[in-house]
Amino acid sequence: MEKQIRNYLKILETAPDNRPAFEALVSIYEENERWGDMAALYEKKAQTTSRKEDVPDLLFNAAELYADRLARQDKVEECYLGVLNIDPDNDRALGYLKETYKRDHNWEKLIKLLESEAEGKKDASARADIYTDMARISAEDMGVDSLREIYLRKAQTVAPDHLPSLKELKLHYLKNSRIGEAISLVEKEEQLLKDDAEKAELYHEVGMLLAEDPFMRDKAIEFLTRAQSLDKRKKSKKKLDELVGMDKNWQKAARAYEEEAVSISDKIAASSVYLKAAAIYYIYAPQDREQIMSTIEKAIILDSSNRRAFLLGERFMNEQQDWERLAEFYKSFYERTRNEALVDRKSVV
């Protein structure tokens, strides 16, 4: 048998496409359960054949053996990547690798794979779809929000009229208080929408997000009013009435936010709600220094990464020229963030 194998291998060295020799070797290896040799044969054939259209199937056969018989995940991945080198749009290889990387939480490899897939797409909208997916993975799975913006901007560069990436980028700007940039995208999205109901939904969505920030009250009212004028259901009416009546009911609103914060178990969410209350006190009762600062400090105690709370406290004390309290505020914030960093480091160790 070994002599037969050597003879067949010698034939394939000089004639890589010799089908009888190749099939005879496959048969011998299968009968004798020499799975490693069989997989290597498929890989070698993929490298030497002049029939490049056969390469994907040869590598798929090798991958199946590495997966089912040899438990060599590294070689399985190598084979599927080899398929993509020949056929970048191969759905089977792309699907397998995407699922594998997602299952293993190997986000860096998944992003690299998607980047390569995007570059190979000729259709601009298809490329933008992939970049939008990469933006979601970067933010939600990798926790790198800065990459989210990079990929969304890439999507908009290759396909300026791509609505999914436009909407995501707009929301990204709104959530990061980059209002000017968000508004410019709202205007762009508005031009792409043909139906009044869609425009009303756009204005409502933007108005509701702006309403989360007491400093954006006037802008929120503007967008909710525009939504109200186009929406027969008057979906925006309740929030619009609430904002318009804020001048009279700000104390009630601030207390409601504080009560809500106390009832929330999630510290980051509760911190965000305390910040809303602090902002209302800052706008409507700037003379009540203790109320403003105590509410800001509650927000920071719950979430020391709440940068907007820190900036509001810093801004308020600068306006009040309360340098002593500002210094104490800086010191307290530094010590809190330092201690939390030490706790995080210990938990990792």
Salt bridges, closest charged atoms under 4 A:
GLU2 OE2 - ARG34 NH1 2.77
ASP17 OD1 - LYS45 NZ 3.93
GLU23 OE2 - ARG19 NE 2.80
ASP37 OD2 - ARG34 NE 2.92
GLU43 OE2 - LYS75 NZ 3.35
GLU53 OE2 - ARG51 NH2 3.49
ASP54 OD2 - ARG51 NE 2.67
GLU64 OE2 - ARG92 NH2 2.96
ASP74 OD2 - ARG72 NH2 2.96
GLU77 OE2 - LYS109 NZ 3.03
GLU78 OE2 - LYS75 NZ 3.14
ASP89 OD1 - LYS121 NZ 3.92
ASP104 OD1 - ARG103 NE 3.08
GLU115 OE2 - LYS154 NZ 3.04
GLU117 OE1 - LYS98 NZ 3.04
ASP129 OD1 - HIS162 NE2 2.67
ASP133 OD1 - ARG136 NH2 3.24
GLU140 OE1 - ARG136 NH1 3.63
ASP141 OD2 - ARG136 NH1 3.61
ASP145 OD2 - HIS172 ND1 3.50
GLU149 OE1 - HIS172 NE2 3.36
GLU149 OE1 - ARG178 NH1 2.73
GLU168 OE1 - ARG148 NH2 2.92
GLU181 OE1 - ARG178 NE 2.72
GLU189 OE1 - LYS170 NZ 3.00
GLU190 OE2 - ARG226 NH2 3.43
GLU201 OE1 - LYS235 NZ 3.09
GLU205 OE1 - LYS170 NZ 2.87
GLU212 OE1 - LYS276 NZ 2.21
ASP213 OD2 - ARG308 NH2 2.52
ASP218 OD1 - ARG217 NH1 3.79
GLU222 OE1 - LYS219 NZ 3.32
GLU222 OE2 - ARG226 NH1 3.61
ASP231 OD1 - ARG233 NE 3.51
ASP241 OD2 - LYS237 NZ 2.82
GLU242 OE2 - LYS239 NZ 3.24
ASP247 OD2 - ARG217 NH2 3.52
GLU258 OE2 - LYS298 NZ 3.83
GLU290 OE2 - ARG325 NH1 2.83
GLU297 OE2 - ARG325 NH2 3.68
GLU319 OE2 - ARG315 NE 3.56
ASP322 OD2 - ARG289 NH2 2.46
